[in-house]
Amino acid sequence: MSIESIYAELPHGITLHCRVAGPANAPALVFLHGFPEAAFVWDELLTHFGDRYRCIAPNLRGFEQSSAPLEVQAYRAKHLVGDLLALIKQQVGAPLAALVAHDWGGAVAWNLAAQHPEVLQRLVIINSPHPATFLRELQTSPEQQAASEYMNFLCRPDAEALLSENDFARMWPLLTNMGATDAGHPGGGWLTEAVKDQYRAVWCAGLTGALNYYRASPLRPPTAPDSPVMSLSFPPAFVTVNVPTHVIWAEADIALPPGLLDGLDAFVPQLTVTRVPAATHWIVHERPEFVAREIEAALARH
């Protein structure tokens, strides 16, 4: 199964560089990556599903060769959701069989599914917190506040320069601190030199767009009692997802503790959850065959 690259030039002036596979008229799957990654991380799943589905993995705005507006406000959720709506309309023209998303891609996917359930038949989330439970934990959980403290560093105006120093010396630990180069770690050792070259190419294309996701979001740990996040609230109707949703949660994710799953069913009535005790935030790399089976199960369930 070959994977091709296309440039999806959307009507509102944004271009998304996408990796695609599968027959153009087949039911569609869209895969959304997170930080600090890019569309290439889905290649094994595009190959797996491309015999039966049209698979599209866009590089989100700000990443790799996709458009990267300079303004921080261009990375607010409404603009990211708008990109996806336009991409689905242009490239698919029908409801997706599934939207599969990880990390920041999941943040966009939660918003899309809550606000536009008509464009997808089901949602698959991989270690990406629902905005309501994430907000709760950022406001009330010292564990989550500590685990997310890195977000405040990524919002610094000099973050790009600091992260780029010495061959991205501060970037690699985001991957290696969960066993990416440790073959003795369950699923570890996936960050080979060849894969490091793929990451390096993405990061060399620019980090500002990716960092602007953090700068534009109100969801970050409080630094004082009057931090904006402490007075934030979401109307339940705004964040309730009314499509069948399957959540895959790797429980050894040091940035996203499992407490984020508590109370999730209040916002996702059609919810199934698979907890994976030994896997980390990078489960897509650690256990791609397992993730593929979970997506297969979600596709067969509804």
N, C-alpha and C positions, 0 to 999 in steps of 0.2 A: 504494500500500500504506500504510494508516494504522497508526500506532503509538499504542497505548493505554497508560495507566498503571493499574496495579492495586496493591493492598496485600495481600500474601500474609501472612496471620496464621497463624504456625506454631504447632504444638501446645505447644512449650516456651516460649512467651511472647514470642518475637521476631517482629517484623513487618518484612518486607522490601518496600520500595517498588520495583516492577519496571516496566520498559518491555517491552511485549509486542506481537507482531505475528504474523499467520498463523493458519491454521485450527487450532482447538483439538484436532482428532483427528489431525493430521499428525505425522510423526516430529519430534522436538524437538531444537533446538539451544539451549544455554545459554551466555551470554557473560558473562565476569567481568572487570570493570574493575580498575584499580590505583589508586595514589596519584600525584598528588592529583586524581583524576578521579572519574567517576561513570558511571552507566549510559548517559547521553546519548551518550557517545563511540561507542557501537555503532550509532547510529541508521541510518547508511548501510548497514551490514551487515544490520540487521533488515529494512530495505526491500528489500535485494537478495534475501534468502533467504525472506522472508515469503510468497512466492507458493507455496512448496512445503513449508515447514517451520513448525512452531510455534516461534517465537523468543522467548526469555525472557532479559532482561538485568536482573538484580537490582542495586539499590544494596546493596552489602555492608553488614553491620552496622557502625554507626558513621559511615556516609556518607549525605549528603543527608537524605531523610526516613525512612530506615530506623531501626529501634531502635538506640540508642546507649548501652549500659550504661556506667556510670561506672567500674567496676573494670577496672584494666589486665588482670587475669587473665582477664577475659571475652573477651579477644582472642587467647587461645592457639589454636593450630591446631585442637585437638579441638573447640572450640566453633564455629569457622568452618566446619569440615567438617560438623558437625552441622546447621548452618543449611542447607547445600546438600543434604544427604541429605533433610531434611524438605521442602525446596522441591521437589525432584525427585519425591518420593513424592506430595506434594499436587497439584502442577501438571501432572505428566506421567504418573506411575504406570507407567512402563516405562523401560527403559534409554535413555539419550539417544543420538541419532544421533551427536552430537559435543558435547564440552565445549570451548569456545574461551576462552582466558584470557590475560591480559596482566599483567605486573608483579605486584603483590600478589595479584591474582586468580589468576595462575599459581601462586603459592606455595600457595594453597588448593587449586588444581586438582591439582598434583602430589601433595599429600597424599591427596586424595580418590581419585585414580586408583590410588595405591599400596595404599590400605587397603580400598577398596570398588570393585574393578574391575567388579563385577556391575552397576553403575548407569550405565555408559557404554560405548558401542561403540568409541569412538575419542577421542583427546585431541589438541587443537591448541594449542600453546603459542607465544606471541609474546613474545620478549624477557623471559623470566622464568626465572631459574636454577633448575635442579634442586637440592634441598637438599644432596645429597651433594657435587656439584661446587662449589657455592657455599661450603660449609663448608671444603672443601679449599683453595679460593682465598683465603678470608678468613684461613686459618691460615698459608698459605705464600707468597702472592703480594703483594709490595709494591704492584704495580700495582692489584690489586683492593682492597687495604686503603685505598689513597689514593682510589680511585674511589668507595668506599663510606663515606668519612669523614663525609659529610653525615648518615648515619644516626645517628651519635652526637649531632649537633646536634638532630635531630628528637626525641631522647629527653629533652632537657633539660626540666625542669619548667616553664620559662617559654617553651617553644617556641611555644605557641599565641599568646601575647601578641606575641612578636617577629615571628612570621609574619603576623599580622593588621595590623601597623602600616602606616600610609601606603598604604592600599588594597592590602594584601598585597604590598608592595614586595619582600619576600624570596621570595615564592612564584613570581612570574612568571618569574624566571630559570631555574627548573626546566624551563620550556618553551622560553624564548627562547634559552638557551645552546646549543640544538641546532637553531636556525634557524626557530623557529616563526613569527616575524614577518618573516623575511628571504625575500622572494620570489626572491632570487638563489640561495638554497640549494636543492639538489635536494629537491623536495617541500615546500619552506618556504612561508611566507606563509599558512599555514592558520589562524593565530590571529588572526582578524578581531575587530573590536569586538563583533560579535554573539556570537561564540564566547567571547570574554572575559567577556561578561555571563553566559553559562551557567556558566563556572567560578566567577565571583564569587558567584553565587547559591548554589552548592554550598558554597563556603568559608564564606559568611556563615551557613549553617545550623549550622556548628560544625566545628572541626578536631580536637577532643580524641579522638573515636573513631578517626579516621584515624591520628593520631599514636600511639595506643595499640597499633596493629599493630607498630610499631617497638619500643615499650617492652616489649611482651610477648614479643618474639622473642629467643632467645639468639643468633641469627645477626646479628652486627654486628661491625665491625672491632675488634680488640683495642686497648686503650689501655695495656696493661702486659703483661709476659710471663705473668702469672698471670690474665689476663682469662678469664672463664668459657668463651668460645668456644674457647680454646686446648686445653681438656681435653674438649671435646664430641666425641662420635662417634655415628654412626647405624649400627645393625645393617643390613647389606645388605638383608635380607628386609623391613625396615620401609620402605625407600625405593625398592624395585624396582617398576617400573610394567609390568604385564603386559597392557597394551592397546596396540593400534596407536597410535603417537604421531608427530605431524608437528610439527616445531619450525621456526618462521620466526624467523630471527635477523638483525636489522638490525645490521650490523657497525660502524656509526659511533655506537653508543651509548656515550657517555662514562662512564656509570655501570656498565655491564655489558660488559666487554671479552670478545672472542670466546673467550678461554681457558676460559671457563665451559663451552664445548662439549666440551673435551678429556675423553675418557674417559666421555662421557655414555652411550655404547652399553652400558657395563657394567651400567648401572642401568635401561636402557630397551631391551630386546632387539629390539622391533619398532619401530625408529626410522628416520625419514627426516628430513633436515635441508635446509632451503633457506636459504642465506646470501645476504644482500642488502647488498652492499658500501657503497653510498652512503647508505643509510637510517639513521635514528636511532631512539632509544627510542620516538619518537612516530610510528612507521610506520603505525599505524592511521589517523592523520590525514593523513600525507603521501601514502600510496599505498593508499587503501581498495579500489580496484578490483583491485590486485595481491593484497592480502590476501584478498579475496573469491575470486579464482581459486585461490589456494593452498588455501583451505578446500574449495572445490569439488573440487580434486584429491584432497585427503585423504578426502573423502566417497566419491569414486569408487574409491579404491584398495583398500579392504577390504570 
